[in-house]
Every structure is written in structure tokens, then in C-alpha cells.
């Protein structure tokens, strides 16, 4: 009996601390962590076409806001696009859907992608246009799927 009590006293706390994070908390973690302003660090097309023109990549910012609002600013002509995003952090490979107005304020278009969020680095694997199937891997393929690496924009602290 004492051996059983001793084993329970050792094993039970280990199981409690090793328990997986509940899925709803894991989902809420990404939904909060993605919020903020992100600047493109790298835009990899895998050798394919359809990337932003040279010198323009650094100007583009993705702004993820509460209530799933997404703004993309600073494109080649300085345009701003507004739309929404939806993430699924519980999928085998995390997914993101971005629905934006087309440049010039036209119709809504949805791009299906994958994402990876690690601290202040966000990787988006996206297709070059609406109607394309969701990528299957988090990599550029040279045929219209780009891997965009973004870094969180942090405000510089001003000396007072």
C-alpha cells in the first residue's frame, strides 16, 4: 500500500504538469499573438513571378487587429487594402484565410494560406491570387505560392 501511495505521489503531479494545453487556450494564444503591425522581412517566390517590385517589399505592412480586421498598407502604389482574416491554429498545419478588397476597392477576394507564428516572427505561405487552392507546405514553390516572412514592428521607446 505504501508503494502505491509513493508512486501516486510522484507520478500524479508529473501528469498534471505535463498535461497538454487545452485547445481553446491554444487557439486564443495565436489569436492574440498575431495582433499588431508586421513588416515584411523576406518575400520568397521560390524563383517564380508575382513578387512585389524591388524596393517595395520594405514598405508593405500587415496590420492584424481585434475582431479579425486586417489592413495591408504600403503597396507599390501606396494603396491600402482592408479586409478580414481567419486563422485555425488547431489544424495540422495552421491555416489562414485573408479576405481583402481588390486594389481600387473592387470586389472581395479570399486567399487561402498557411502560417507559422513564433514570437515576433510570422511566416505566411500564400498563393498569388484568389481561387487558388491552399498551399500544402510552408514553402514557396516557384509556381505562384510565396513564403512571406514578417517581423513584428515594435515602437521605439522615446527618452524622456
N, CA, C and O of each residue as an XYZ file, in Angstrom:
640
protein
N       0.811     -1.190      0.000
C       0.000      0.000      0.000
C       0.857      1.258      0.000
O       0.549      2.225     -0.697
N       1.923      1.244      0.774
C       2.792      2.414      0.825
C       3.485      2.658     -0.508
O       3.689      3.807     -0.899
N       3.844      1.604     -1.200
C       4.480      1.743     -2.504
C       3.512      2.409     -3.473
O       3.910      3.286     -4.239
N       2.259      2.007     -3.448
C       1.248      2.597     -4.335
C       1.075      4.078     -4.011
O       0.982      4.899     -4.923
N       1.032      4.426     -2.746
C       0.901      5.821     -2.336
C       2.119      6.624     -2.774
O       1.983      7.750     -3.251
N       3.293      6.057     -2.616
C       4.526      6.727     -3.019
C       4.552      6.962     -4.526
O       4.914      8.047     -4.982
N       4.169      5.951     -5.295
C       4.135      6.084     -6.763
C       3.125      7.156     -7.167
O       3.402      7.985     -8.034
N       1.957      7.131     -6.535
C       0.928      8.126     -6.851
C       1.421      9.536     -6.525
O       1.159     10.481     -7.269
N       2.131      9.667     -5.417
C       2.640     10.986     -5.024
C       3.680     11.505     -5.990
O       3.834     12.719     -6.127
N       4.397     10.629     -6.661
C       5.424     11.043     -7.617
C       4.837     11.220     -9.012
O       5.135     12.207     -9.684
N       4.022     10.293     -9.450
C       3.522     10.277    -10.822
C       2.399     11.284    -11.040
O       2.379     11.959    -12.070
N       1.471     11.404    -10.107
C       0.320     12.272    -10.299
C       0.695     13.727    -10.560
O       0.168     14.310    -11.507
N       1.577     14.346     -9.772
C       1.972     15.734    -10.100
C       2.649     15.845    -11.462
O       2.483     16.854    -12.148
N       3.392     14.853    -11.857
C       4.048     14.866    -13.167
C       3.006     14.892    -14.278
O       3.161     15.624    -15.255
N       1.954     14.105    -14.136
C       0.896     14.078    -15.145
C       0.152     15.403    -15.215
O      -0.220     15.853    -16.299
N      -0.063     16.020    -14.076
C      -0.768     17.306    -14.053
C       0.049     18.370    -14.780
O      -0.497     19.123    -15.586
N       1.353     18.440    -14.505
C       2.189     19.460    -15.133
C       2.503     19.141    -16.591
O       2.818     20.051    -17.358
N       2.426     17.889    -16.987
C       2.723     17.501    -18.359
C       1.487     17.484    -19.234
O       1.582     17.193    -20.426
N       0.334     17.785    -18.673
C      -0.912     17.753    -19.425
C      -0.849     18.763    -20.563
O      -0.306     19.855    -20.391
N      -1.400     18.412    -21.728
C      -1.378     19.346    -22.852
C      -2.248     20.569    -22.570
O      -3.190     20.513    -21.779
N      -1.912     21.668    -23.232
C      -2.679     22.896    -23.102
C      -4.038     22.663    -23.758
O      -4.092     22.143    -24.872
N      -5.126     23.030    -23.103
C      -6.433     22.861    -23.729
C      -6.488     23.585    -25.067
O      -5.890     24.647    -25.238
N      -7.214     22.996    -26.013
C      -7.245     23.544    -27.372
C      -7.786     24.965    -27.435
O      -7.301     25.769    -28.231
N      -8.780     25.294    -26.613
C      -9.325     26.646    -26.662
C      -8.305     27.679    -26.186
O      -8.295     28.807    -26.679
N      -7.452     27.311    -25.239
C      -6.399     28.232    -24.792
C      -5.317     28.371    -25.853
O      -4.768     29.457    -26.042
N      -5.002     27.268    -26.553
C      -4.005     27.318    -27.624
C      -4.513     28.202    -28.755
O      -3.747     28.984    -29.317
N      -5.778     28.091    -29.091
C      -6.364     28.906    -30.150
C      -6.339     30.389    -29.749
O      -5.962     31.251    -30.543
N      -6.742     30.665    -28.521
C      -6.757     32.053    -28.047
C      -5.353     32.645    -28.036
O      -5.185     33.840    -28.278
N      -4.351     31.827    -27.761
C      -2.966     32.303    -27.730
C      -2.562     32.868    -29.095
O      -2.056     33.988    -29.163
N      -2.774     32.119    -30.181
C      -2.421     32.608    -31.518
C      -3.293     33.792    -31.924
O      -2.808     34.733    -32.553
N      -4.578     33.752    -31.568
C      -5.472     34.842    -31.950
C      -5.049     36.162    -31.311
O      -5.295     37.227    -31.878
N      -4.424     36.106    -30.154
C      -3.914     37.307    -29.508
C      -2.510     37.646    -30.005
O      -2.203     38.812    -30.249
N      -1.664     36.638    -30.155
C      -0.262     36.857    -30.537
C      -0.113     37.437    -31.944
O       0.867     38.130    -32.219
N      -1.050     37.172    -32.822
C      -0.928     37.658    -34.204
C      -1.273     39.149    -34.310
O      -0.914     39.798    -35.293
N      -1.958     39.687    -33.317
C      -2.376     41.089    -33.376
C      -1.176     42.023    -33.371
O      -0.202     41.800    -32.651
N      -1.257     43.065    -34.178
C      -0.198     44.063    -34.234
C       0.214     44.364    -35.662
O      -0.412     43.911    -36.620
N       1.280     45.137    -35.778
C       1.800     45.555    -37.082
C       3.021     44.727    -37.414
O       3.907     44.547    -36.578
N       3.066     44.222    -38.639
C       4.137     43.346    -39.109
C       4.705     43.908    -40.400
O       3.957     44.343    -41.276
N       6.012     43.898    -40.518
C       6.704     44.402    -41.705
C       7.380     43.218    -42.406
O       7.923     42.325    -41.757
N       7.336     43.228    -43.723
C       7.939     42.129    -44.477
C       9.459     42.168    -44.349
O      10.095     43.189    -44.611
N      10.014     41.052    -43.948
C      11.466     40.908    -43.874
C      11.985     40.191    -45.124
O      13.062     40.506    -45.632
N      11.205     39.228    -45.608
C      11.618     38.460    -46.777
C      10.379     38.028    -47.552
O       9.382     37.609    -46.964
N      10.452     38.132    -48.870
C       9.363     37.708    -49.749
C       9.951     36.713    -50.731
O      10.618     37.108    -51.687
N       9.715     35.437    -50.510
C      10.308     34.370    -51.318
C       9.261     33.767    -52.242
O       8.284     33.177    -51.781
N       9.465     33.916    -53.539
C       8.547     33.335    -54.517
C       9.058     31.985    -55.020
O       8.414     31.361    -55.864
N      10.182     31.536    -54.525
C      10.751     30.273    -54.992
C      11.248     30.367    -56.419
O      11.305     29.366    -57.133
N      11.608     31.576    -56.835
C      12.087     31.777    -58.203
C      10.977     32.105    -59.184
O      11.241     32.361    -60.359
N       9.752     32.099    -58.717
C       8.626     32.385    -59.594
C       8.333     33.873    -59.694
O       8.968     34.686    -59.023
N       7.377     34.220    -60.528
C       6.998     35.626    -60.714
C       6.054     36.100    -59.607
O       5.791     35.382    -58.642
N       5.564     37.296    -59.768
C       4.492     37.865    -58.959
C       4.880     38.325    -57.565
O       4.022     38.382    -56.684
N       6.117     38.647    -57.339
C       6.506     39.263    -56.071
C       6.415     40.767    -56.206
O       6.334     41.285    -57.319
N       6.428     41.476    -55.090
C       6.444     42.944    -55.169
C       7.705     43.428    -55.886
O       8.741     42.767    -55.824
N       7.626     44.567    -56.560
C       8.795     45.103    -57.253
C       9.945     45.376    -56.278
O       9.705     45.655    -55.103
N      11.184     45.299    -56.754
C      12.330     45.593    -55.877
C      12.174     46.962    -55.220
O      11.734     47.922    -55.853
N      12.534     47.036    -53.966
C      12.440     48.282    -53.225
C      11.067     48.551    -52.629
O      10.918     49.471    -51.824
N      10.069     47.778    -53.003
C       8.715     48.000    -52.499
C       8.378     47.090    -51.317
O       7.510     47.421    -50.509
N       9.051     45.958    -51.213
C       8.753     44.984    -50.162
C       8.859     45.621    -48.785
O       8.010     45.385    -47.926
N       9.887     46.421    -48.568
C      10.137     47.021    -47.257
C       9.042     47.994    -46.833
O       8.913     48.299    -45.648
N       8.257     48.480    -47.781
C       7.218     49.459    -47.476
C       5.900     48.820    -47.037
O       5.045     49.498    -46.469
N       5.733     47.537    -47.293
C       4.454     46.867    -47.038
C       4.341     46.447    -45.584
O       5.270     45.875    -45.014
N       3.193     46.738    -44.992
C       2.910     46.329    -43.622
C       1.568     45.612    -43.554
O       0.602     46.001    -44.211
N       1.531     44.569    -42.754
C       0.296     43.864    -42.445
C      -0.094     44.285    -41.030
O       0.732     44.229    -40.119
N      -1.334     44.701    -40.841
C      -1.812     45.085    -39.515
C      -2.998     44.190    -39.171
O      -4.068     44.294    -39.770
N      -2.785     43.307    -38.194
C      -3.835     42.416    -37.716
C      -4.443     43.061    -36.480
O      -3.735     43.367    -35.520
N      -5.770     43.268    -36.505
C      -6.452     43.957    -35.419
C      -7.509     43.051    -34.792
O      -7.846     41.998    -35.333
N      -8.025     43.484    -33.635
C      -9.082     42.721    -32.980
C     -10.290     42.611    -33.902
O     -10.426     43.377    -34.855
N     -11.144     41.674    -33.618
C     -12.331     41.384    -34.426
C     -11.965     40.971    -35.844
O     -12.740     41.181    -36.777
N     -10.782     40.383    -36.005
C     -10.327     39.813    -37.278
C     -10.203     40.819    -38.410
O     -10.377     40.460    -39.575
N      -9.907     42.067    -38.090
C      -9.704     43.091    -39.117
C      -8.252     43.018    -39.585
O      -7.331     42.910    -38.775
N      -8.064     43.079    -40.889
C      -6.731     43.062    -41.488
C      -6.589     44.245    -42.426
O      -7.449     44.493    -43.271
N      -5.490     44.974    -42.268
C      -5.156     46.058    -43.189
C      -3.774     45.777    -43.755
O      -2.862     45.381    -43.030
N      -3.630     45.985    -45.050
C      -2.319     45.867    -45.698
C      -2.042     47.222    -46.326
O      -2.825     47.713    -47.139
N      -0.928     47.820    -45.944
C      -0.612     49.180    -46.388
C       0.764     49.234    -47.029
O       1.639     48.421    -46.732
N       0.938     50.214    -47.919
C       2.255     50.498    -48.473
C       2.623     49.696    -49.692
O       3.808     49.463    -49.935
N       1.660     49.267    -50.463
C       1.955     48.517    -51.681
C       2.669     49.373    -52.715
O       3.017     50.520    -52.433
N       2.893     48.832    -53.908
C       3.650     49.531    -54.941
C       3.152     50.943    -55.262
O       3.946     51.820    -55.604
N       1.867     51.158    -55.153
C       1.332     52.495    -55.428
C       0.878     53.183    -54.142
O       0.145     54.171    -54.191
N       1.314     52.664    -52.993
C       0.958     53.252    -51.707
C      -0.463     52.958    -51.279
O      -0.962     53.569    -50.333
N      -1.126     52.031    -51.960
C      -2.519     51.750    -51.644
C      -2.660     51.034    -50.300
O      -1.723     50.426    -49.782
N      -3.875     51.137    -49.766
C      -4.223     50.407    -48.565
C      -5.389     49.502    -48.881
O      -6.345     49.905    -49.544
N      -5.304     48.290    -48.408
C      -6.406     47.353    -48.576
C      -6.896     46.976    -47.181
O      -6.109     46.835    -46.245
N      -8.190     46.817    -47.065
C      -8.767     46.453    -45.776
C      -9.629     45.223    -45.975
O     -10.296     45.064    -46.997
N      -9.601     44.366    -44.985
C     -10.398     43.164    -45.059
C     -10.437     42.456    -43.729
O     -10.449     43.083    -42.669
N     -10.458     41.137    -43.801
C     -10.532     40.350    -42.585
C      -9.635     39.131    -42.708
O      -9.171     38.782    -43.793
N      -9.405     38.497    -41.577
C      -8.612     37.273    -41.576
C      -9.250     36.276    -40.625
O      -9.970     36.641    -39.695
N      -8.971     35.026    -40.881
C      -9.458     33.945    -40.024
C      -8.330     32.929    -39.926
O      -7.818     32.467    -40.945
N      -7.940     32.580    -38.701
C      -6.887     31.591    -38.524
C      -7.455     30.338    -37.877
O      -8.450     30.380    -37.154
N      -6.795     29.228    -38.158
C      -7.114     27.966    -37.495
C      -5.818     27.398    -36.931
O      -5.117     26.645    -37.606
N      -5.502     27.767    -35.680
C      -4.262     27.292    -35.082
C      -4.308     25.832    -34.651
O      -3.293     25.276    -34.229
N      -5.482     25.207    -34.755
C      -5.612     23.816    -34.338
C      -5.484     22.844    -35.503
O      -5.471     21.631    -35.294
N      -5.391     23.351    -36.711
C      -5.212     22.490    -37.881
C      -3.831     21.841    -37.825
O      -2.924     22.353    -37.168
N      -3.679     20.726    -38.508
C      -2.387     20.023    -38.517
C      -1.269     20.977    -38.938
O      -0.226     21.045    -38.286
N      -1.487     21.706    -40.019
C      -0.632     22.833    -40.415
C      -1.543     24.045    -40.281
O      -2.594     24.098    -40.921
N      -1.160     25.015    -39.464
C      -2.022     26.157    -39.157
C      -2.427     26.894    -40.431
O      -1.595     27.148    -41.302
N      -3.725     27.239    -40.530
C      -4.236     27.877    -41.736
C      -4.662     29.317    -41.470
O      -4.995     29.697    -40.348
N      -4.638     30.101    -42.546
C      -5.122     31.478    -42.501
C      -5.885     31.749    -43.793
O      -5.455     31.357    -44.878
N      -7.017     32.422    -43.658
C      -7.798     32.891    -44.800
C      -7.810     34.410    -44.704
O      -8.156     34.966    -43.662
N      -7.436     35.079    -45.783
C      -7.421     36.543    -45.815
C      -8.379     37.006    -46.897
O      -8.193     36.698    -48.074
N      -9.403     37.747    -46.496
C     -10.382     38.277    -47.430
C     -10.177     39.775    -47.515
O     -10.327     40.492    -46.526
N      -9.834     40.238    -48.699
C      -9.479     41.645    -48.900
C     -10.258     42.202    -50.089
O     -10.688     41.467    -50.977
N     -10.428     43.538    -50.076
C     -10.949     44.177    -51.274
C      -9.807     44.219    -52.269
O      -8.657     44.431    -51.885
N     -10.105     44.022    -53.521
C      -9.063     44.090    -54.541
C      -8.583     45.541    -54.637
O      -9.317     46.460    -54.275
N      -7.340     45.752    -55.128
C      -6.842     47.139    -55.263
C      -7.847     47.983    -56.028
O      -8.418     47.545    -57.027
N      -8.050     49.187    -55.549
C      -9.024     50.076    -56.175
C     -10.399     49.939    -55.537
O     -11.347     50.589    -55.977
N     -10.527     49.100    -54.503
C     -11.791     48.968    -53.777
C     -12.820     48.108    -54.477
O     -14.017     48.259    -54.231
N     -12.389     47.225    -55.328
C     -13.314     46.353    -56.051
C     -13.902     45.275    -55.176
O     -14.138     45.481    -53.985
N     -14.136     44.133    -55.769
C     -14.799     43.023    -55.066
C     -13.899     42.398    -54.000
O     -12.680     42.571    -54.007
N     -14.527     41.677    -53.099
C     -13.797     40.956    -52.065
C     -13.182     39.692    -52.651
O     -13.823     38.968    -53.413
N     -11.946     39.441    -52.289
C     -11.244     38.251    -52.766
C     -10.618     37.557    -51.565
O     -10.068     38.213    -50.681
N     -10.701     36.227    -51.535
C     -10.144     35.460    -50.423
C      -8.946     34.655    -50.890
O      -9.002     33.939    -51.890
N      -7.863     34.792    -50.141
C      -6.667     33.991    -50.398
C      -6.515     33.009    -49.239
O      -6.625     33.376    -48.070
N      -6.264     31.767    -49.592
C      -6.085     30.722    -48.599
C      -4.603     30.488    -48.382
O      -3.838     30.424    -49.344
N      -4.191     30.360    -47.137
C      -2.775     30.167    -46.868
C      -2.516     29.357    -45.616
O      -3.428     28.826    -44.983
N      -1.250     29.282    -45.286
C      -0.770     28.627    -44.078
C       0.028     29.657    -43.293
O       0.497     30.647    -43.853
N       0.178     29.422    -41.997
C       1.001     30.340    -41.226
C       1.762     29.601    -40.139
O       1.423     28.490    -39.732
N       2.809     30.281    -39.693
C       3.602     29.813    -38.558
C       3.949     31.052    -37.749
O       4.487     32.022    -38.283
N       3.639     31.015    -36.457
C       3.851     32.163    -35.586
C       4.802     31.754    -34.472
O       4.519     30.848    -33.689
N       5.950     32.452    -34.421
C       6.964     32.149    -33.418
C       7.479     33.462    -32.842
O       8.387     34.080    -33.398
N       6.898     33.879    -31.734
C       7.308     35.138    -31.105
C       7.045     36.325    -32.003
O       5.898     36.597    -32.358
N       8.103     37.041    -32.377
C       7.988     38.221    -33.227
C       8.233     37.915    -34.703
O       8.510     38.821    -35.489
N       8.130     36.644    -35.079
C       8.262     36.245    -36.481
C       6.990     35.539    -36.919
O       6.521     34.611    -36.260
N       6.442     35.987    -38.030
C       5.238     35.402    -38.606
C       5.552     35.023    -40.044
O       5.977     35.862    -40.838
N       5.339     33.755    -40.373
C       5.522     33.310    -41.755
C       4.152     33.023    -42.349
O       3.339     32.308    -41.762
N       3.911     33.594    -43.528
C       2.680     33.360    -44.262
C       3.028     32.689    -45.573
O       3.867     33.188    -46.324
N       2.405     31.581    -45.853
C       2.569     30.914    -47.137
C       1.263     31.158    -47.889
O       0.221     30.608    -47.531
N       1.324     31.982    -48.928
C       0.118     32.413    -49.619
C       0.237     32.216    -51.123
O       1.331     32.178    -51.686
N      -0.917     32.094    -51.748
C      -0.954     31.964    -53.204
C      -0.969     33.359    -53.810
O      -1.171     34.350    -53.108
N      -0.755     33.427    -55.109
C      -0.677     34.733    -55.761
C      -2.036     35.286    -56.154
O      -2.107     36.308    -56.837
N      -3.093     34.649    -55.748
C      -4.399     35.198    -56.082
C      -5.540     34.364    -55.556
O      -5.358     33.225    -55.128
N      -6.735     34.959    -55.597
C      -7.915     34.246    -55.141
C      -8.247     33.093    -56.081
O      -7.871     33.100    -57.253
N      -8.946     32.119    -55.555
C      -9.345     30.981    -56.368
C      -8.302     29.885    -56.438
O      -8.584     28.795    -56.936
N      -7.115     30.152    -55.951
C      -6.058     29.139    -55.941
C      -6.238     28.248    -54.715
O      -6.707     28.710    -53.674
N      -5.871     26.981    -54.833
C      -6.010     26.089    -53.674
C      -5.016     26.460    -52.573
O      -3.978     27.070    -52.832
N      -5.352     26.081    -51.353
C      -4.481     26.351    -50.211
C      -3.166     25.599    -50.406
O      -3.182     24.441    -50.822
N      -2.025     26.235    -50.114
C      -0.747     25.517    -50.190
C      -0.772     24.316    -49.234
O      -1.532     24.299    -48.266
N       0.049     23.340    -49.514
C       0.097     22.148    -48.662
C       1.317     22.136    -47.755
O       1.348     21.399    -46.770
N       2.320     22.944    -48.074
C       3.535     23.047    -47.274
C       3.866     24.510    -47.048
O       3.456     25.380    -47.817
N       4.602     24.766    -45.999
C       5.010     26.123    -45.672
C       6.297     26.463    -46.426
O       7.356     26.643    -45.825
N       6.180     26.548    -47.781
C       7.344     26.884    -48.600
C       6.890     27.452    -49.941
O       5.802     27.143    -50.427
N       7.744     28.285    -50.527
C       7.490     28.833    -51.858
C       7.715     27.727    -52.867
O       8.566     26.859    -52.675
N       6.938     27.766    -53.956
C       7.084     26.691    -54.938
C       7.504     27.149    -56.332
O       7.676     26.315    -57.221
N       7.671     28.448    -56.545
C       8.079     28.941    -57.857
C       6.957     28.945    -58.873
O       7.170     29.303    -60.031
N       5.757     28.549    -58.455
C       4.621     28.471    -59.377
C       3.429     29.277    -58.881
O       2.293     28.997    -59.263
N       3.672     30.273    -58.036
C       2.572     31.104    -57.563
C       2.344     31.052    -56.069
O       1.477     31.762    -55.559
N       3.092     30.239    -55.353
C       2.986     30.199    -53.890
C       4.224     30.875    -53.319
O       5.354     30.481    -53.609
N       3.995     31.900    -52.501
C       5.098     32.651    -51.895
C       5.150     32.399    -50.396
O       4.129     32.144    -49.757
N       6.343     32.474    -49.855
C       6.549     32.399    -48.412
C       7.009     33.780    -47.965
O       8.088     34.243    -48.334
N       6.173     34.427    -47.167
C       6.446     35.782    -46.708
C       6.811     35.724    -45.226
O       6.029     35.245    -44.404
N       7.995     36.211    -44.896
C       8.434     36.252    -43.504
C       8.279     37.683    -43.016
O       8.834     38.615    -43.597
N       7.520     37.843    -41.943
C       7.255     39.160    -41.372
C       7.854     39.250    -39.978
O       7.959     38.251    -39.266
N       8.239     40.448    -39.603
C       8.740     40.729    -38.252
C       7.799     41.745    -37.613
O       7.335     42.682    -38.263
N       7.533     41.542    -36.339
C       6.658     42.458    -35.605
C       7.330     43.827    -35.522
O       8.525     43.927    -35.244
N       6.551     44.878    -35.767
C       7.032     46.239    -35.622
C       6.819     46.626    -34.163
O       5.697     46.592    -33.658
N       7.891     46.988    -33.505
C       7.798     47.410    -32.109
C       8.090     48.895    -32.051
O       8.983     49.400    -32.732
N       7.324     49.577    -31.232
C       7.526     51.021    -31.099
C       8.813     51.290    -30.335
O       9.105     50.650    -29.325
N       9.567     52.244    -30.839
C      10.798     52.626    -30.142
C      10.437     53.457    -28.927
O       9.585     54.343    -28.990
N      11.093     53.161    -27.831
C      10.864     53.932    -26.612
C      11.619     55.256    -26.714
O      12.810     55.290    -27.023
N      10.906     56.329    -26.452
C      11.498     57.658    -26.532
C      12.051     58.039    -25.164
O      11.421     57.792    -24.136
N      13.239     58.646    -25.168
C      13.836     59.124    -23.920
C      13.035     60.311    -23.415
O      12.640     61.188    -24.184
N      12.806     60.325    -22.125
C      12.020     61.428    -21.572
C      12.864     62.318    -20.731
O      12.368     63.303    -20.182
